[in-house]
Amino acid sequence: MNPTAPHEPLDPRDRPARLTVGVVGAGRVGPALAASLQLAGHRPVAASGVSDASRRRAAELLPGVPLVPPAEVLARAELVLLTVPDDALPALVAGLVETGSVRPGQLLAHTSGRYGVQVLAPATRAGALPLALHPAMTFTGTSVDVQRLAGCSFGVTAPDELRLAAEALVIEMGGEPEWIAEEARPLYHAALALGANHLVTLVAQAMELLRAAGVAAPDRMLGPLLGAALDNALRSGDAALTGPVARGDAGTVAAHVAELRKHAPGAVAGYLAMARTTADRALAHGLLKPELAEDLLGVLAEDDQR
């Protein structure tokens, strides 16, 4: 499915029945998704969460919904959102099955990017209907997350017979379903982590360096620049590359590395790795002249041997 194409209104026959909804793991994601489903007419009935932060999130986004143990969430809900960290998901599924908490015909939807529906196999054997619905969005744990789901892409994996139901639920949350094959889930998740998680690290490092250079408002300086760079990259890919690496300015790159070694040695390894990758891509796309690439890569190799 093309995530950029507008969706036709759902045929009533393709809309899931109004469901009671439970959340196992009231972290940043689960309450926001349940609140979005509530806006679509579904009814959150229970959530689980033990930390103070979980209780605050549930109180803000799902007022009046009781916090109960996970087994009780499954006992009350027709659709259960399993919104726990990736590494905790297999053990959670196994535990719910071992305690007899899973009911035949119950929809179990996890939000892990890493896994497809195979991780739910023990619950599927117990009669559950498995869905993998991963929102490609960063969450704050506040009501703003519900608004951000509008137009958000979801990585959807489900058995063929549940595909329409899975995609309908995503559309009801305001999202855009994008079908991801079971075997492609780890690569899909790696791509999102590379783009989003590492972007945060890069931006945070850039702000620290600007402060060290005396810039009073690094966020204000970076905002327009990074916004334009992101827009250009999404529109044009590698053709949007600019800067000293893409130009082959070996002397400038050497000066950058020297300054980083002096003021921010922890940023050197990342700068070198990204500079090499940028040079390779610029060269492959004809943006970097081969004779300049040789000097540039020489500088990077010499610095790496220090």
N, C-alpha and C positions, 0 to 999 in steps of 0.2 A: 504493500500500500504506500502510496506517495504521501509523506508527511506534510508536504507543502500544499497539497490540493485540498480545497474546501470540501467538507463532507455534506452529502445530501441529508436532509432531515431523516431521522430514523423511522423506518416503517414500524408501526405499532407492533407488528408480529415479531420484530427483531429486538424489541425492548425487553430487558429482563423484567420479571415481575418485581413489585416493590418488595424489598428484602429487609429482614432484620440483620444488622451489621454488628460484628464484634471486632475488636482490635486486640491482638496479643503483642504487647510491646509498645507502650505509649511514649515512644521516642519522638523525634521531630517529624517523622513521615506519617505514621499511622493516624494520629488525630486529624491531620490536615486532609488526608484522603477520605476519612470517615465523614468529616464535616462537608466535603464536596459532595459525597454521595447523599448526605442528608439534604443538601440543597436540591438534589435531583429527585427527592421524594422517598428515598430509602430511610430506614429508621435505626440509628445506632442504639444499641441496647446494653452493651457492656464493653469494658476495656480492662486490660491488666497493665499494671505498672507499680513499681515499689519505691522509686526514688522521689524525692521532693519535686524535682524538675518534671518528672512524668506526671505527677499529680497536678502540678500547676498547668501544664499543657492541656491535660484532659479537662480541667475545670474551665479553661479559657475557650477551647475549641469545641468541646462536647459537654456543655453545661447540663447537669442533671443525669449524665450517664454514669452508672456506678462502676467503681473499680473493684474487680473481683479476681480470683485466681484464674489462670489460663483455662483450666478444665471447665470452669463455670462459664467463661466466655463462649466456649464451644457449645456448651449445653443450651445457651440462650440464642445463639445467632445462626442464621441460615448462610450468611456469607461472612467468613472470618478472614481478616487481613493479618497475615503474619509479618510483622514489621520489626524484626530483630536484626542485629548485625549478621553479615554473611556467615561468619564462622560459627555463629550460634544456631543457625537455622537447621542443619541436619539433626543435631541433638534434640532440639525442640520438637521437630516432627516425630522423631523416634519416641520421645517421652509421651507425647500426646496419644500416639497409637498404643503404646504399652499400657497406658492407664485406661484405655477404652473410651477416650474422650471424643474420638472422631466418629461421626454418624454417616451412614450411607446417604448419598445425595447431597451432602453438605459441600458448599463451595469453599475451597481453601485457596486463597490467593496470597502468594508472597511477593515482596517488593525488592528482592535482591537482584542486582544487575548481573551478578556472576552466574547465577543458577537459572536453568530452565525449569521444566516440570519434573525432571527425573529425581530431583532432591525430595519431591513429595511422594515418591513411589510407595513408601510404606503406608501413607495415608490413602493413596489411590487404591491399594490392595484392600484397604478397610472400607472402601466404598465412597471415598471423598472424590469430588470433582476438582482437578488441579488446574490452577492458573498461575502464570508468572507475569506480573504487571509492574514493570520497573519505570518509575517516572524519571526522565532524564533532566533532573532539576536539583539544585541545591536548596536545602530547607533550613529555615531559621527557628522553627518551633513556635511560630506566632501566626496570627490570623493572616498576615501578608502572604503566607504560603498558599492559602486557598485561592487567592487572586492570581498568583503566579502559575497555577495549574492551567489557566486559560491559554490554550495553544501549545502547552507543553507536550513534547513527544514522549510516548511510553514505549518501551521495549516489551512487546507482547509475545509470549510463547504459551501454547495450549494445545491439547489434542484437537484434531480437526473438528470433531463434533461440538467442541466448546468455543471454537474460534469466534463465532458471531456474538456469543454472550460476553466473551472477554473484551472484544472490541467495543461492544455497546457500553459496557461499564466504563471503559476509558473515555469514550465520547461523553457520557453523562457527567464525568468529573471535569469536563472541559478540555480533555487532552486529545492528542492525535495519536492513534495507534500505529505502530510500525512493527511489522511481523519480523521476529528474529528466530532463526532456526535454533533448535536445542544445542547443536554442536558449535554454533557461532556465539553463544552467550559470553564465554570468557573473553573472546576477542572484542566483542561489542563493548563489554565493560572496561576492558583495558583502554580502548579508544576514548571513552568518556573520561576516565581517570587522567589519561595523558593530557587531554584538552582542558578539563575544568580544574582538577585538583592541582596540577602543576602550574596552571595559570595563577592561582592564588599565591603560590610560593614565589613565582617570578615577580608579581606585582608587589608583594610585601617586601621582597628584597630591593626592588627598585625604589620604593618609598624610603626605606632605611638609608640607601646610598644618597638619595637626594637630600635627606635631612642632614647627613654628614657633610654634604657639599654646601650647606647653608640655605637650602630652599625652605621657606617657612610653611608652605602649603603644598607638599608633594602630591597630595590627592587631587588638588585643583589643577596642577600642572599635567599630571598623567591622564586625567579623565578624558579630555578631548583627543589626546594623542592615541591612547589605547583604544578608545571607542572607534576612531577612524581606522586604526590598524586591524581591529577585529572585523569591522564591516568590509574592509578591502579584502581581507583574507577569506571571508566567507563568500564573497562575490567572485574573487579572482584566483584563489589558491596561491601557488608559488609565484605567480606573476606580481603579487603584491609585495614581494620582498624588497626592502630598501635597507639603507644603512651601510656602514663600513665593510661588513663581511660580504654582502652582495656586490658591493662596488670593487672589492679586492684591495681595500686600503690597509695593507699589512702594517704600516707604521702606526696607524690609529689603533688597530687592534692590539698591537704590542704595548702601546701606551695604556690602553684600558686594563690589560692584564697586570701591568706594573702597578697601577693605582689600586687595583683590587687587592693585590698581594700586600700592599702597604696598609690599606684602610679596612678591607673586608676579606680576609683570606678564606673565610668559609664560603664565599661566593665564586672563588676561582674555578673550582672543578665544574660547577654548573655552567659558567660562562664558556669555558673551553669546550665542553660537550655540545652545547647549543651552537657555538660558533662553527664547529666542525660539521654538524648536521646541516646548518644553514648554508655553509659553503658547498657541501655536496649537492644540496637541492638546487641552489642557484646555478651551479655549474651544469647540472643535468638539464636545466630548463633554459640554458643559453643566456642567463643574466650575468654570469660571472665569466670574464674572459679567461681562457686557459692559462695564458702567460701570467696573469695576475693571481690566479688560483694557486699556482706553484709557489709564489712568494708567500702568499697568505698561509697556506698549509704548512709551509716551512716554518713560519713563525710559531704556529700553534704546536707543531711537533717539537721544536726547540724548547718551548716553554714547558711542554709536558714532561720533558726529560730532566727538568731541573729538580 
